[in-house]
Every structure is written in C-alpha cells, then in structure tokens.
C-alpha cells in the first residue's frame, strides 16, 4: 500500500508521528514474519517543500505533485481547537492548495482519509458531501453548522464511506492507522495493536462531555442548564420549551442542528453522565435511579448497558482500578 501523508504548517505533531510510528511498526513486524517486502510505502508530502509543525519542528517533505499516484492520502489534524482559528487555517493559501490536491487525487480514484480536525479539510474540499462521516466530538456542533450536506455521526470513531474514511478526536489518528493496516493484513493490525497497547474503540460516545457541546449555542446552553436542574423530575419537551420561552419545535430544531440529536436524546446523555459520576462515588443504584428521574433501577441499568456496553458492576470495577 502506497500511503501519502499530507502535511501542512501547524499540524498536530502527535497525529503525524502516530501515522509514521504505526506504519513503521507494521513494516518492522512484517519483516520479522517473513513478508517479501515492506507492505507500506509511506511518504510525507506537502504543497511546499518544508513544513513547520505546531511545536515548531521544521522538516523537509516531498512535493505532492512529484510522488506519482498513491493508494491512500491521509490528512493529519491541524493543531487548532477554536472555530475562529480553524476558519483562518482553512482560508490559508497552502491549505487551499492542499484541498485542490485532495480533490485532484480523489477524482483520479485515490482513496482519502483524515482524523480529528483533519476531517474539516475533507469537508471544506467538498469530499464529504452526502457521505457519512465522523469528526472530533468537541467541534461537532461547528462542523454540523458549516457542512450541513455531510451526514455526521460524531459518536463513531471511524467511518468508512466508499473511498473516503474519517476518524474521531486526537487519538483517533491511531484508530485510523489501524483501520488502514487492516485493509492490508488484519493479523498484522492485531499484532501492532497489541505491541503498541492500542485499545479497540468503536465509539467516541463515552468520551463526549455534553456541556462542552451545549456551549456552542446560547439556546442549547440554556436548555442544558434546565435539563441538569430537572434530571430528577424527568423530561418534558413542552416544559423545557416553556421554561426557555421558545416553542417546542424551535427547541427541537436547534438541538438537532447543533448537537445532531433530539432534546430527549441529549437529556439521556446528561442522565448517563450524572449516573456515571454517582456510580464512581459509591451511590446505591436505587438512589442513582431516583437522582436521574427513574422510578426503578432496572430502567437505568438497561440504559447504562445500552449506551456504555457495561453495567453498574463493570463501571464500579473500572473506577477502582
């Protein structure tokens, strides 16, 4: 597999090194197992001859126009975390040139992939329109607002949509690298994951901090505060809308536009977050159920297992490690 890592100024250093180290480990283990040749030919390329990372490390790269046709082009994340700074980064000349190169590669049948905030480059280039995709959960509300044509599911860690693959938050670079390894050799990918102590994570959902997302919009932020104050009472769309002085449809539309989910689903997220916190400090399950608005613990147990894949006993065991 020929892989071109498209590097731009200000990139997230860890993202680049994760790709390089994971592919290097794979080639090393392939040689030890008697592969006739390294399975991965990895090049770091750019639209300029040198790039400077976010930590100020300067390195020479190959010009993207000179390397021939790769099988995959992979985009590490730029090291920006605020929407206004990201808009500036997307408007830079080198970023626009990189997006033009991505469109040309994709039109030529080359597969493209990106992790974390690197997914914004694919979306800005139009390569995610009408496709399923994921991104870093912390910027998902901004992503939804800027790219409404993308079918975003920020709960997922890796999303493959034909010849375009996206991965989630910062260490999603690891998940994307392993996904690419599996396309060549599932056995080699498993070995590398074990040697590098990489956990299998199919979802970002349990890492998401609900109130962080809510702050992306004033109405949703007010709804989040109302929801936390009313967890023990239970959810009512009409009551929430009345308390916020808006119509139920307005609240429904705004939460779906910003969070990608209904007010009830977000309320359930807050219930899960609160329940996890109470489990961690040793509350009885019946008391926890009452605190988050359930008349009995059976419903809460079912919700925890459905959302987190683990029950109360497993969660308590994790907290004690």
C-alpha positions, -999 to +999 in steps of 0.1 A: +000+000+000+014+034-010+004+060+016+010+097+013+007+117+045-004+152+035+014+176+060+007+213+064+022+240+085+009+240+121-001+203+121-007+183+153+027+168+159+012+137+176-010+130+146+019+129+122+041+108+144+013+083+152+009+076+115+047+073+110+053+051+140+023+028+134+033+021+098+069+017+107+060-008+134+039-027+109+067-028+084+091-040+111+068-068+122+061-078+086+098-082+080+101-103+112+073-126+099+090-131+065+070-107+043+089-105+010+087-067+011+075-039+034+037-038+030+036+000+034+054+026+014+049+058+034+058+093+021+053+126+039+042+151+013+031+187+011+023+216-012+055+233-001+090+218+003+092+224+040+066+224+068+067+236+104+046+217+130+026+232+158+056+227+181+079+245+157+097+215+143+108+221+107+111+193+082+115+188+045+087+170+027+082+157-008+061+179-031+027+163-036+029+169-073+061+147-077+053+114-060+031+097-085-002+081-076-006+068-041-032+043-029-042+065+000-037+101+010-040+106+048-045+141+064-033+146+100-051+172+120-041+209+121-034+219+157-062+243+162-092+239+185-112+271+183-136+276+154-124+311+146-087+299+144-098+270+123-116+292+098-084+312+094-064+280+089-088+267+063-085+301+044-047+299+042-032+296+007-013+264+015-045+248+029-065+258-002-037+243-024-038+211-003-076+209-008-072+213-045-046+184-045-071+163-025-098+169-050-075+160-079-063+128-062-099+118-054-110+125-089-082+102-101-095+073-079-072+077-049-087+070-015-085+097+011-087+097+049-084+122+077-085+121+115-097+146+141-097+182+128-081+170+096-117+159+086-125+196+082-101+198+052-120+169+035-154+186+043-141+220+031-129+204-001-164+190-007-153+154-004-177+146+024-208+160+008-237+135+011-214+110+028-214+096+063-185+109+084-172+115+119-150+142+133-136+153+167-166+153+190-156+187+206-161+206+173-191+186+161-216+214+165-194+238+144-189+210+119-227+205+115-233+242+111-206+247+085-212+215+065-249+206+065-245+184+035-224+159+055-241+130+073-222+135+105-222+109+133-197+121+159-204+092+182-185+069+159-147+065+160-140+055+123-165+059+094-157+044+060-178+058+032-167+042-001-132+056-008-133+083+020-126+075+056-128+098+086-118+092+123-126+110+155-108+130+182-070+135+186-060+098+193-084+088+165-052+090+144-043+056+160-077+042+151-074+054+115-039+040+112-050+006+124-080+007+101-056+012+072-034-016+084-064-040+085-071-033+048-037-050+040-035-076+069-060-079+098-034-102+115-007-076+112-030-049+125-039-070+156-002-077+163+007-040+160-022-030+183-011-054+209+026-044+207+016-007+209-011-012+236-038+003+214-073-004+227-101-011+203-126+018+205-155+017+181-172+048+196-164+083+209-197+084+228-184+077+263-158+104+259-181+132+250-187+159+275-223+171+270-220+206+285-190+213+262-211+207+232-240+227+246-219+258+249-218+261+211-252+277+210-270+301+236-304+283+234-289+249+237-267+261+266-298+273+284-315+240+277-285+222+291-288+241+324-326+235+326-320+198+319-294+194+347-318+212+371-346+188+362-328+154+359-346+140+389-380+152+376-378+137+341-380+151+306-409+170+290-403+189+258-432+212+265-420+220+300-384+227+287-397+249+259-420+268+282-391+274+307-369+287+279-397+309+263-395+292+229-417+268+210-412+230+213-404+229+175-378+256+179-360+238+207-362+205+187-348+220+156-320+239+174-307+209+194-308+187+162-289+214+143-263+219+169-259+185+186-273+162+159-298+147+183-332+155+199-337+172+232-347+139+247-315+122+235-294+150+250-313+147+282-305+110+282-268+119+277-269+140+308-286+112+327-258+088+318-231+114+327-247+120+361-253+083+368-216+075+360-205+102+384-227+088+412-216+052+405-180+064+408-186+078+444-204+047+455-241+056+455-266+028+457-282+021+423-318+028+436-306+062+448-289+069+415-321+060+396-341+085+417-315+112+411-318+109+373-355+106+372-363+069+371-388+052+393-368+020+394-332+009+388-340-017+361-346+010+335-314+028+344-294-005+343-307-011+308-299+024+297-263+022+310-257-011+293-272+000+260-253+033+259-219+022+275-219-015+269-213-020+306-234-024+337-231-009+372-208-037+384-183-032+355-184+006+359-176+003+396-148-022+389-133+003+364-134+031+389-115+010+414-085+002+391 
